[in-house]
Structure formats: C-alpha cells, structure tokens
C-alpha cells in the first residue's frame, strides 16, 4: 500500500507541474517563466520539477506529449470507423482549434514556444527535430492504416504525407489564431483532402454560397 501511495503522489506531482506549466508558458512565454514560478503555481518544490523533468525544457516537452497523446486518444475511435477523408481532416483541425477552455488555444501557443526555443538553441533543437520526426511517422502510419482499411491509395509515401498534413494543419492554425474568419474549416478540409488525393466537391461549383 505504501508503494502504491508513493506512486500516486509522484503521478499527482507530475500532473500538477504539467498543468501549471501549461497555463504559465502559454500566457507569458517559455523564457519569461522560471522553474521556481512553475513549482510555486503547482504547490511543489523546484527540486520536484527537476527530479521529474530535468528542467523547464523537459517539462515543456512532457506537457506537449500529454497533449499529443490525449488528442490521439480522442480522435482514434471516430476516425477508425469513418472512411471519409474529409471527416478525418475536420476532426484533426478541430483538435487543434478547440476553445481556450479546452486548452486548444493554449496547446498551439505552447507548440510555438517549443519551436522557437528549439530554433534558437541548437541543443534544444535536436530533441525537437526527433519529436517532429516521430509525429510525422506516427501521423503517416495512421494515414497509411486508414488508406489500407478503406482501399485508398495515398499519392505519396506515408511519412511525406504526414509531413504535408502536419504542415497544413499547423500553418493554417497560426493564421486562424489571429483571424479565424480568414481560415474556415472548409478551406483546411479541402487542403488536407487534396494532400490525401481526395479533393472535396463544393456545392454549386466554385461560386457556391460558402465561397461567396
């Protein structure tokens, strides 16, 4: 029982540090927030933060992995049962642009914080590059599995497909963050469907009501 209690405490400490970092990093920026500030907000010691994550960089990577895992778990059941590529594209887009109360807004800002940190710091850039490589691989494998299950032929190798889909989603999300009306879901769905070789058909042709 004592061992179980200790593991529960470790898990709670980890969760509290991740939650505190998510709020602070997204609101103030990675470099503007100290390890001490995160620990204080979580009601834990700085030593606990370093023990669990090795520092702020490790904490940022960890909380983004939590986001990725939660998003994948949320998307998987519906996508596995739906052969429509447009439904896949819409679901992925909504996972990135979820309301701020659901942390969709915060996660995008955190992703940018991590990218900026990695782009400016060569030492941090290597694990970041590996992280993106893993995301491209996992996304490509998921799309390849979907294609095999639905009899769809992807026009590109899985990892290249993953790279393009990720690029469309993140690039559109950046624009959407500042001007949502300029990047409607329809546009993103069409772009991702195009990458998958399945262009959507617009009602009433190019001048249909949703394009006016």
C-alpha positions as CSV (number, residue, x, y, z in Angstrom):
1,X,0.0,0.0,0.0
2,X,2.9,2.4,0.9
3,X,4.4,1.8,-2.5
4,X,1.1,2.5,-4.3
5,X,0.7,5.7,-2.3
6,X,4.2,6.9,-3.3
7,X,3.4,6.2,-7.0
8,X,0.2,8.1,-6.7
9,X,2.0,11.1,-5.1
10,X,4.5,11.1,-7.9
11,X,1.8,11.0,-10.5
12,X,-0.1,13.8,-8.8
13,X,3.1,15.9,-8.6
14,X,3.8,15.3,-12.3
15,X,0.3,16.3,-13.3
16,X,0.2,19.4,-11.2
17,X,3.6,20.6,-12.6
18,X,2.4,19.9,-16.2
19,X,-0.9,21.8,-15.6
20,X,0.9,24.8,-14.0
21,X,3.4,24.9,-16.8
22,X,0.7,24.8,-19.5
23,X,-1.0,27.8,-18.1
24,X,2.1,29.9,-17.4
25,X,4.1,29.1,-20.6
26,X,1.1,29.8,-22.8
27,X,0.2,33.0,-21.0
28,X,3.7,34.5,-20.5
29,X,6.1,32.7,-22.8
30,X,8.6,29.9,-22.1
31,X,11.6,32.2,-21.3
32,X,9.5,34.6,-19.2
33,X,8.6,31.9,-16.7
34,X,11.1,30.5,-14.2
35,X,11.2,26.9,-12.9
36,X,10.5,28.4,-9.5
37,X,7.3,30.1,-10.7
38,X,6.0,26.8,-12.2
39,X,6.8,25.0,-9.0
40,X,5.1,27.6,-6.8
41,X,2.0,27.6,-9.0
42,X,1.9,23.8,-8.7
43,X,2.4,23.9,-5.0
44,X,5.6,21.8,-5.3
45,X,9.3,22.4,-4.9
46,X,11.7,23.3,-7.7
47,X,13.6,20.1,-6.8
48,X,10.5,18.1,-7.6
49,X,10.3,19.8,-11.0
50,X,13.9,18.9,-11.8
51,X,13.5,15.4,-10.4
52,X,10.6,14.7,-12.7
53,X,11.5,16.6,-15.9
54,X,15.2,17.6,-15.6
55,X,14.3,21.3,-16.1
56,X,11.9,23.6,-18.0
57,X,12.8,22.2,-21.4
58,X,11.9,18.7,-20.3
59,X,8.7,19.9,-18.7
60,X,7.6,21.7,-22.0
61,X,8.3,18.5,-24.0
62,X,6.4,16.4,-21.5
63,X,3.3,18.5,-21.5
64,X,3.2,18.6,-25.3
65,X,3.5,14.9,-25.3
66,X,0.5,14.8,-23.0
67,X,-1.4,16.9,-25.5
68,X,-0.5,14.7,-28.4
69,X,-1.5,11.5,-26.6
70,X,-4.8,13.0,-25.4
71,X,-5.6,14.2,-28.9
72,X,-4.7,10.9,-30.5
73,X,-6.9,9.1,-27.9
74,X,-9.8,11.5,-28.6
75,X,-9.5,11.1,-32.4
76,X,-8.8,7.4,-32.8
77,X,-12.2,5.8,-32.2
78,X,-14.1,8.0,-34.6
79,X,-11.5,8.1,-37.3
80,X,-11.0,4.3,-37.3
81,X,-14.7,3.8,-38.2
82,X,-15.1,6.6,-40.8
83,X,-13.7,6.1,-44.3
84,X,-14.3,9.7,-45.3
85,X,-11.0,11.7,-45.6
86,X,-12.9,14.9,-45.1
87,X,-14.1,13.7,-41.7
88,X,-10.6,12.9,-40.7
89,X,-9.4,16.3,-41.8
90,X,-12.2,18.1,-39.9
91,X,-11.5,16.1,-36.8
92,X,-7.8,16.9,-36.8
93,X,-8.5,20.6,-37.4
94,X,-11.0,20.8,-34.5
95,X,-8.5,19.1,-32.2
96,X,-6.1,22.0,-32.9
97,X,-8.6,24.8,-32.7
98,X,-10.6,23.7,-29.7
99,X,-11.8,26.5,-27.5
100,X,-9.4,28.0,-25.0
101,X,-11.4,26.5,-22.1
102,X,-10.5,23.1,-23.6
103,X,-6.9,24.2,-23.9
104,X,-6.8,24.0,-27.7
105,X,-5.7,27.7,-27.8
106,X,-3.0,27.1,-25.1
107,X,-1.6,24.0,-26.8
108,X,-1.0,25.8,-30.1
109,X,0.9,28.6,-28.2
110,X,2.9,26.0,-26.4
111,X,3.8,24.3,-29.6
112,X,5.1,27.6,-30.9
113,X,7.0,28.2,-27.7
114,X,8.8,24.9,-28.1
115,X,9.5,25.5,-31.8
116,X,11.0,29.0,-31.0
117,X,13.1,27.6,-28.2
118,X,14.4,24.8,-30.4
119,X,15.1,27.1,-33.4
120,X,17.2,29.4,-31.2
121,X,19.0,26.8,-29.2
122,X,20.9,24.1,-31.1
123,X,21.0,21.8,-28.1
124,X,17.2,22.0,-27.7
125,X,16.7,21.7,-31.4
126,X,17.9,18.1,-31.7
127,X,15.2,16.6,-29.4
128,X,12.7,18.9,-31.1
129,X,13.6,17.6,-34.5
130,X,13.3,14.0,-33.2
131,X,9.9,14.8,-31.8
132,X,8.7,16.2,-35.2
133,X,10.1,13.2,-36.9
134,X,8.1,10.9,-34.6
135,X,4.9,12.9,-35.1
136,X,5.4,12.7,-38.9
137,X,6.0,9.0,-38.7
138,X,3.0,8.3,-36.4
139,X,0.7,10.5,-38.5
140,X,1.9,8.9,-41.7
141,X,1.4,5.4,-40.3
142,X,-2.0,6.2,-39.1
143,X,-3.0,7.6,-42.5
144,X,-1.5,4.5,-44.2
145,X,-3.5,2.2,-42.0
146,X,-6.6,4.2,-42.8
147,X,-5.8,4.1,-46.5
148,X,-5.3,0.3,-46.4
149,X,-8.6,-0.2,-44.5
150,X,-10.6,1.9,-46.9
151,X,-8.9,0.8,-50.2
152,X,-7.5,4.3,-50.7
153,X,-4.2,4.9,-52.5
154,X,-2.1,7.7,-50.9
155,X,-0.3,9.7,-53.6
156,X,2.9,9.9,-51.5
157,X,4.8,7.8,-49.1
158,X,3.3,7.8,-45.6
159,X,5.9,9.9,-43.9
160,X,5.8,12.5,-46.6
161,X,2.0,12.5,-46.3
162,X,2.3,13.0,-42.6
163,X,4.7,16.0,-43.1
164,X,2.3,17.7,-45.5
165,X,-0.8,17.1,-43.4
166,X,1.1,18.4,-40.3
167,X,2.3,21.4,-42.2
168,X,-1.2,22.3,-43.5
169,X,-2.8,21.9,-40.0
170,X,-0.1,24.0,-38.1
171,X,0.2,26.6,-40.8
172,X,-3.5,27.2,-41.0
173,X,-3.8,27.1,-37.3
174,X,-1.3,30.0,-37.0
175,X,-3.4,32.1,-39.3
176,X,-6.6,31.0,-37.7
177,X,-5.3,32.1,-34.3
178,X,-5.2,35.7,-35.4
179,X,-8.0,35.8,-37.9
180,X,-10.4,32.8,-37.6
181,X,-12.8,34.0,-40.3
182,X,-9.9,34.0,-42.9
183,X,-9.3,30.3,-42.4
184,X,-12.6,28.5,-42.3
185,X,-12.7,24.7,-41.6
186,X,-13.9,24.1,-45.1
187,X,-10.6,25.5,-46.5
188,X,-8.5,23.3,-44.3
189,X,-10.6,20.2,-45.0
190,X,-10.1,20.8,-48.8
191,X,-6.4,21.3,-48.4
192,X,-5.9,18.1,-46.3
193,X,-8.2,16.1,-48.6
194,X,-6.0,17.3,-51.5
195,X,-2.9,16.0,-49.8
196,X,-4.7,12.7,-49.4
197,X,-5.7,12.6,-53.0
198,X,-9.4,13.1,-52.3
199,X,-10.5,16.6,-53.3
200,X,-13.8,17.7,-51.9
201,X,-16.7,18.8,-54.1
202,X,-18.1,22.2,-53.4
203,X,-21.8,22.7,-53.7
204,X,-23.0,24.8,-56.6
205,X,-19.5,24.9,-58.1
206,X,-16.7,27.4,-57.4
207,X,-19.2,30.2,-56.8
208,X,-21.2,28.3,-54.3
209,X,-22.7,30.1,-51.3
210,X,-19.9,29.1,-48.9
211,X,-17.3,30.7,-51.1
212,X,-19.0,34.0,-51.6
